[in-house]
């Protein structure tokens, strides 16, 4: 368990779960690198308690237009650290990573203006960065994927060893979890689970577990609906963890 993809339906709470997992892993002695691979959602850095978002890794290769050119060149012809065969966390320039208390955050890139084109270069950069990322024994990468399944089409998960599907109580979320489970198997990821999120009762949790098990998907744990988490998100503050620490602890017991 070195590189963990967190994915799911838009609005299911992926980024919140990423922040909760990052803090939980840190509390267990890991150094955590959070990779913001969602080109739309702007607020992950706030959820983690940082004052600013790091500069996008996209800029290290000269922007969106240079991504495909950079990674199609002969090895060694580019000076970008992103084209190294192995990238250590310590190799990432200071402007492109924010760090505090054993949690670091890097950002692949964001859509910033109208008509700038598709997000395919971000997907390619995510794939290449994760492929080259070399982690130490006490390091873990947690990747906040874009909503939906397009990142599987771009091959981002080809260097991932664990996929966590955030599933909220909705039929659309169940259907997407089933699709993600199949796509993860297609790229060879064997460690695939779903996390039930925003659960208001034991009855809802039980119903979701039954539906997911019928679809052949393992449930690793559940996170209850907590108004304080909703409130911190509304106010742009770091995620409140105290009410769900037990839930996260149980998930990490299974994951680790």
C-alpha positions in Angstrom: 0.0 0.0 0.0 2.0 3.0 -1.4 -0.2 4.8 -3.8 -3.9 5.1 -3.1 -6.5 6.4 -5.6 -9.6 8.0 -4.0 -12.4 8.2 -6.6 -16.2 8.3 -7.0 -19.2 10.3 -8.1 -19.0 14.0 -8.0 -20.3 15.3 -4.6 -19.8 12.0 -2.9 -17.1 13.5 -0.6 -13.9 12.4 -2.2 -11.8 15.3 -1.2 -13.1 15.2 2.4 -12.2 11.5 2.6 -8.7 12.3 1.2 -8.2 14.9 3.9 -9.4 12.5 6.6 -7.2 9.6 5.4 -4.2 11.9 5.1 -4.5 13.0 8.7 -5.2 9.4 9.9 -2.1 8.0 8.1 0.0 10.8 9.5 -1.2 10.0 13.0 0.0 6.5 12.4 3.5 7.6 11.6 3.5 7.9 7.9 4.7 10.8 5.8 1.8 11.5 3.4 1.9 13.1 0.0 -1.5 14.2 -1.2 -1.8 14.5 -5.0 -4.5 16.8 -6.1 -5.4 15.3 -9.5 -8.8 17.0 -9.8 -8.6 19.8 -12.3 -11.9 21.4 -11.1 -12.3 21.3 -7.3 -10.3 24.2 -5.9 -10.4 23.7 -2.1 -8.4 20.6 -1.1 -5.6 22.7 0.3 -8.0 24.4 2.7 -9.4 21.0 3.8 -5.9 19.9 4.7 -5.2 23.2 6.7 -2.8 24.9 4.2 -2.9 28.6 3.6 -2.3 28.3 -0.1 -2.4 25.9 -3.0 1.1 24.9 -4.4 2.0 26.0 -7.9 0.8 23.4 -10.4 3.2 20.7 -11.5 1.9 21.5 -15.0 4.1 24.6 -15.0 7.2 22.5 -14.5 6.8 21.2 -18.1 5.9 24.5 -19.6 2.1 24.3 -19.4 -0.6 22.2 -21.0 0.7 22.5 -24.6 4.1 21.0 -23.6 2.9 17.9 -21.7 2.7 15.4 -24.5 5.8 16.8 -26.2 7.8 16.6 -23.0 7.0 12.9 -22.3 7.5 11.8 -25.9 11.1 13.2 -26.1 14.1 11.0 -25.6 15.0 10.3 -22.0 17.3 12.9 -20.6 16.5 15.6 -23.3 14.2 17.5 -20.9 15.5 19.3 -17.8 12.2 18.9 -15.9 12.4 16.9 -12.7 9.1 15.3 -13.8 10.9 13.4 -16.6 13.3 11.8 -14.2 13.0 8.0 -14.1 12.4 8.2 -10.4 11.0 11.3 -8.5 11.5 11.5 -4.8 9.3 13.8 -2.8 12.4 15.7 -1.8 13.1 16.4 -5.5 9.9 18.5 -5.9 10.8 22.3 -5.9 9.5 24.3 -2.9 7.0 26.4 -4.8 5.3 23.2 -6.1 4.7 21.5 -2.8 3.3 22.7 0.5 4.2 20.7 3.6 3.4 20.7 7.3 3.4 18.1 10.1 4.4 15.2 7.7 1.6 16.0 5.2 2.6 17.4 1.8 0.4 18.5 -1.1 1.1 18.8 -4.8 -1.4 19.9 -7.4 -1.3 18.6 -11.0 -3.2 21.6 -12.5 -6.5 23.4 -12.7 -8.8 24.6 -15.5 -8.5 28.4 -15.0 -10.3 30.0 -17.9 -12.8 29.5 -20.6 -11.8 28.0 -24.0 -8.4 26.8 -22.7 -9.0 23.3 -23.9 -9.6 19.9 -22.4 -8.1 18.4 -19.3 -6.3 15.6 -21.1 -2.8 17.0 -20.5 -3.5 17.0 -16.7 -4.5 13.3 -17.0 -1.3 12.5 -18.9 0.8 14.4 -16.3 -0.9 12.6 -13.4 -0.2 9.3 -15.0 3.5 10.1 -15.7 4.1 11.7 -12.3 2.6 8.7 -10.4 4.5 6.3 -12.5 7.8 8.0 -11.6 7.0 8.8 -8.0 9.3 6.7 -5.8 8.2 6.5 -2.1 10.2 5.6 0.9 9.1 2.9 3.4 7.3 5.4 5.6 5.7 7.4 2.8 2.3 7.0 1.3 0.6 8.9 -1.6 -3.1 9.6 -1.5 -4.5 10.8 -4.8 -7.7 12.9 -5.1 -9.0 11.9 -8.5 -11.4 13.9 -10.6 -15.0 12.9 -10.3 -16.2 10.0 -12.5 -14.2 7.6 -14.5 -12.3 9.5 -17.2 -9.0 9.1 -15.3 -9.2 5.4 -16.0 -9.5 6.1 -19.7 -6.3 8.2 -19.4 -4.5 5.4 -17.6 -3.8 7.3 -14.3 -4.5 4.2 -12.2 -1.8 2.1 -14.0 0.7 3.0 -11.2 -1.8 2.8 -8.3 -1.9 -0.2 -6.0 -5.1 0.5 -4.0 -8.4 2.1 -5.2 -10.9 3.5 -2.7 -14.3 4.3 -4.1 -16.3 6.8 -2.1 -19.9 5.9 -2.2 -22.8 8.0 -0.9 -26.4 6.8 -0.5 -27.7 7.1 -4.0 -28.3 4.7 -6.9 -26.0 6.7 -9.2 -23.2 6.3 -6.7 -23.8 2.6 -6.5 -23.8 2.2 -10.3 -20.6 4.2 -10.6 -18.9 2.1 -7.9 -19.7 -1.0 -9.9 -18.2 0.6 -13.0 -15.0 1.8 -11.2 -14.6 -1.7 -9.7 -14.6 -3.2 -13.2 -12.2 -0.6 -14.6 -9.8 -1.0 -11.7 -9.7 -4.8 -12.4 -9.0 -4.1 -16.1 -5.8 -2.1 -15.3 -4.7 -4.8 -12.8 -5.5 -3.1 -9.4 -6.3 -5.9 -7.0 -6.9 -3.9 -3.9 -10.3 -2.2 -4.5 -12.8 -1.3 -1.8 -15.6 1.2 -1.3 -16.0 3.6 1.6 -19.6 4.4 2.5 -19.8 8.1 3.2 -22.4 10.5 4.6 -24.2 7.6 6.4 -27.1 8.7 8.6 -28.2 5.4 10.0 -27.2 1.7 10.5 -30.2 0.8 8.2 -28.8 2.9 5.3 -25.3 1.4 5.8 -26.7 -2.1 5.8 -28.7 -1.5 2.6 -25.7 -0.1 0.8 -23.5 -3.0 1.9 -26.0 -5.4 0.5 -26.3 -3.6 -2.8 -22.5 -3.4 -3.1 -21.9 -7.0 -2.2 -24.4 -8.1 -4.8 -22.2 -6.2 -7.3 -19.1 -8.0 -6.1 -17.6 -4.9 -4.3 -16.0 -5.1 -0.9 -16.8 -2.4 1.7 -13.8 -1.4 3.8 -15.7 0.9 6.2 -18.2 3.7 6.5 -18.1 7.4 7.6 -21.1 8.8 9.3 -22.8 12.1 8.2 -21.5 14.8 10.5 -22.9 18.4 10.4 -19.6 19.7 11.6 -17.8 18.4 8.5 -20.5 20.0 6.3 -20.1 23.3 8.2 -16.3 23.3 7.9 -16.7 22.7 4.1 -19.2 25.5 3.9 -16.9 27.9 5.6 -13.7 26.9 3.8 -12.0 25.6 7.0 -10.0 22.5 7.6 -12.0 19.3 7.9 -13.2 18.6 11.4 -12.0 15.1 12.3 -12.9 14.5 15.9 -16.4 13.0 15.3 -15.2 10.5 12.6 -11.8 9.5 13.9 -13.1 6.2 15.0 -14.6 5.6 11.5 -11.3 6.5 9.8 -9.4 4.3 12.3 -11.4 1.3 11.3 -10.9 1.9 7.6 -7.1 2.3 8.1 -7.0 -0.9 10.2 -8.3 -2.8 7.1 -6.3 -0.8 4.6 -2.9 -1.2 6.3 
